[in-house]
Amino acid sequence: MQKRVLITGAAGFLGSHLCDRFIKEGCHVIGMDNLITGDLANIEHLFKLENFEFYNHDVSKFVHVPGQLDYILHFASPASPIDYLKIPIQTLKVGSLGIHNLLGLARAKKSRLIIASTSEVYGDPAVNPQPEEYWGNVNPVGPRGVYDEAKRFQEAMTMAYHTFHGLETRIVRIFNTYGPRMRLNDGRVLPAFIGQALRGEDLTVFGDGSQTRSFCYVDDLVEGIYRLLLSDYAQPVNIGNPDEITIGQFAEEIIKLTGTNQKVVYKPLPQDDPKQRRPDITKAKEILGWEPKVNRAEGLKITYEYFKTLSKEQLDKIEHKDFKNYNR
């Protein structure tokens, strides 16, 4: 019997790739997004399909979906610093009211639910790489706290429903991910660097460039999420690529990739910006049989080719959405 799947944040970067994967698996996919940061262009190729439907809805409000649901994937949340600093209250609401609504829906439908958590739950970590057992070093009242604490609360709420109600839940902690459909100018390092290179601008590095990140290609991430959803493991699992690189080195890689002659300029490091980010993926290997397959050079080439297809107007575009109605 065909599985019915609800994917929140469906018009976003990760959500849209998850829609593609579950369509490919033969599921009936119900996408849900309020389009604050999502873009219908990411899923417009799916609208012609009989096994795809879309709801324009904010999950912070009551969620109703008719019919049976086998799986719910909660991927609705602002995920870039520019977004969650502009809409801090909405970010907190989607991680609290939103997950409460979806857990209630999952309980009513007897669905299995997986939530998108993040490496940001570790904050500015005091250990490297970060294992799932590490509890983090997070500033709850700093500018990043609205995102970090929303995700930490989301994990706690999900685990409470698992232990108290016996709900089938899964928690994926996502590390830096990249690939086609990322938004330019969203504040994340990879699209920021490529956007600057394509516009002929110097590449901006915050801090001295010694802070590290580990970049996972989106297809690898989706495979890890899919395996975790179908597994029997309810505790958090890191999904990411442990191949660590400094931001300064990464800027040089982008300059080499794009064939531009821009220089790197340095600006002050934002408050609470993590100095190190590298996943310990031991659990993913042992429990899911998963590890990333796409190396950074290959993934960056694909991603760069995607960004090159964007028009000059898209490259020059800076998001100026009016978010004030979402911060009530």
N, C-alpha and C positions, 0 to 999 in steps of 0.2 A: 504494500500500500504506500502511496506517495506521501513522503514526509512534508509537513507544513512548518515553515520556519519564519519567525519574526526577527528582523534585523533592524535595530534602532541605530540612528546615525547613518542610514543607508546611503545618503547622497554625499557622504564624506569620503575622504581618501581611503581609509581602511574599510569602512562600511561598504563602499561600492565594490571593492575587490572581493569582499566576503559574499556579496550578492552574486557576483559572477561565479564563485566557486560552488555555492549551493545550487544554483541553476544548473551548473555543469554536472552536479551529483544527482540531478533528476528531481530535486525538491521543488515544491511550490513555495516561492519566496514572497513574503510580505515586507516591503521596505517601509520604514517610518522615519521621518525627519522633519523638523520645523524650519530647516533651511537658513538658520542663523549663520552658520559657517559652511554648511553643505552646499552643493551645487548640482542641480538637476542634470547638467551636462555630463556628470559622471555616470549616470544611470539611464540616460535617454535611449541608449541602445537596447535596454531591457523592456521598454514600454510596449513594444510590439509583440511580446511573448505572452502566451496564455497563462503560463505558470509564474507570472510576476504581477504584483499589484503594489500600489504606493499610497500611503497615507501621509498627508501633510499635517503633522500633529506634534505638539510639545509633550514629551513624556513626563514632564513635571506636573502635568495635569492628568486627570483620570484617563487610563488607557483601556479601551475596549476593542477587542478584535473578535469578530464572530467566527465560530467554528473551532475545531480542534487545533492545537498548536503542539508540535512535538518538541521543538527547540526554540528558545529565545536567546538572542545574542544582543547584549546591551552595550552598544558602541557609541551611544549618543553622549557627547561632551565636547566642549571646546578643548583643544589639545595643544594649541600653540600659545606661547607667552603673550603675544599681541592680543589674541582673542580673550584669554581668561583674565588679563589685566583690564580689558575694556568692559567685560561683562562678568565681574566677580560674583555677583549674587546669583545670576543664572547658572554659573559654573557650579556653585555650591548646591543649588536647587536640583540640578540634573543628577548630581551625585548623592542626593539624599531623598528628596521627594520622588525623583525619577526612579531610583532603584527600588524604593518602597512600592511604587505603583506596579513595577514590572515583577517584583517578587510576589505580590498579591495576584497578579495575572497568572504567573507560572503555577502558583499553588492552586488556583481555580481550574486551570486547564491541565494540571498534572504534567507540566512541561519540565524539561531540563533547561536550566538557565546558565549561561556563561557570561561573566562580566569582563569588560576591558579595564583592568587595572594598569598600573604603570610603574616603571622604574623610579618615578618621582616619589613613590612611597618611601624610598630609602633616603630621600633628601640629599644633603651633601655628605656622602657616606664616609665613615671613618674606617671602613674595610673595603678592600678591592681584591678580587671581584666580589660582587654582592650576591650572597646566597639567600635563599628564601627565608632562612632562619634569622637573618639580620633584621633588627627592628627599626633601624633607620635613625637619622639625625635631621629632624625636620623642625623648622620654625613655623609654628601654627599661626602666628600673627604677622609674618612677613608677607611681602607682595605675592610670593608663590604659594602661600598657605591656602589660598582659596581652591587651588587645583590639588595640591598635595593632600590636604585634609579631606577634601571631597572624595578622593579616591580611597583614602584610608578608611573613612566612614563607610564607603560603599562595600569594601571588603568585609568590615565588621558586620554590617547589616546582612550581607549575603551569607556569611558563616552562621549568624544567629538563626536565619530561616532554615539553614541546613541542619543545625543541631536541634533546634526546638521543634520544627515542623517536619523534619525528615525530607525536606525538599532536595531534589538532585541539583546541585550547583557546581560550577567550575569557576576558577579564578585564574586569569592569565595576566601576568605582569609583563607588559610590553616595553621593550627597550627601543632606542632610536631606530625608526624604520623609514625607508625611503622607496621611491619608485614613481612611475607615472601616476598622474592625477593629484600629486601634491600641489598645494597652492603656493604660488609665488608670494613673497612679502608677508608670510604668516609668522615670521619671527624665528623659524627653525633654521638651523645652520645650513643644511644642504640646499634647499631652494633659495635661500638668501644669497649664498655664494654663486650659484649658477645664474640667478637672475641678475646679479651685479655684473658677472662676466659677460653675459649676453648683451647687457646695456652699455658695456664699455666702461663700467665704473670700477674703482678700486674695491678690493674685497675687505670687508670690515671684520676684524677679529676683536672680540671683547676680552679684556684681560691681556696676559702676555702670551697667550696661545698655548700654554703648557697644559691646560685642562684637557681631559680626554673624553672621547665618545666612542661608541661601538655601533656601527651601522649595519642593520639587517635589511636585506632586500624584501620587498613586500610579498612576493610569492612564497618565500621561505616562511615568513611570519604566518601567512594564511594557512599553510600546511600544518604548522605547529598548533595553531588555534583549532583547526579541524580535528587533529588527533587528540587534543586535550578534551574537546567537547565529547568525543566518543569514548573517552577513557572512563575508568572507574575512580579517578583520583580527585578528591574534593579540596585539597589544600592548594595554596597558590603555587604556580609554576612560572619560572622565568622563561620567556621566549625572546631570544635576541641573538646577535652574533658577537661572540667574545673577542673578535679581532679588534683590538683597541688601537686608537690612533689619536695623537694630539690634534687640537683644532688648528694649530699652526701648520702642521704637516698636511692636514686635510685641505687647507687653503691652497697649498702648493700643488696638491694633486688636482684640484679643480682648475687651477691656472694651466697646468699641463694638459688636462683633458680637453679644455675649451680652446686651447691654442691661442689664448689672449696674452697680452703683455702687461696686464694690470699689476700693480704692486699691492701689498698687504698693508692696511692701516690699522692701528690699534686704538681701542677706546676702553674706558673703564669697565670693569666687570660688574654686571648687575648684582644687586643684593641677593644672597643665598643661591647664586648659580652654582650647581655642583661642580667640584673640581675633577671628579673621576666618575666614569660611568662604564661599567663592564659587567655583563651578566655571568654568573656561575650557572651553567646549563647542565650540570650533572643530573639533576632530576629529569629534565626533558629528555636527555639521552637514555636514562635508565627506564623511565616509566613509559615514555612515548616512542622511544626509538627514533627520536628527532634530533637533527642538528642541521645548521644552515648548509646549503649546497652552492649558492651563488656567491662567488667572491666579489669583493668590492669593485675591482676594475671592471668586471663584466656588468654588474648592476648599475654602476655609474654611467657606463656607456649607453645602456638602454634608457636610463632616466634622462640623460642629456639629450638624446635623440628626441624624446618626448617633448622636452622643453623647447627644443629648436623648432618644433612644429607650431608653437604658439605665435600669434600675430604680434606685431610691434605694439599694438594697442594693449594687448594682454600683458606684455612685458613691462610696459610703462605704468600699468594700472596699480594703484595702491588702494587697499580696502578702506572705504569711508562709510561703512554701514552705520546707520543710526541705531545704536544699541540701547538707548535710554529706556525704551518701553520694556526691555527685558530685565532691567535691574530693580524691579519693584520689590 
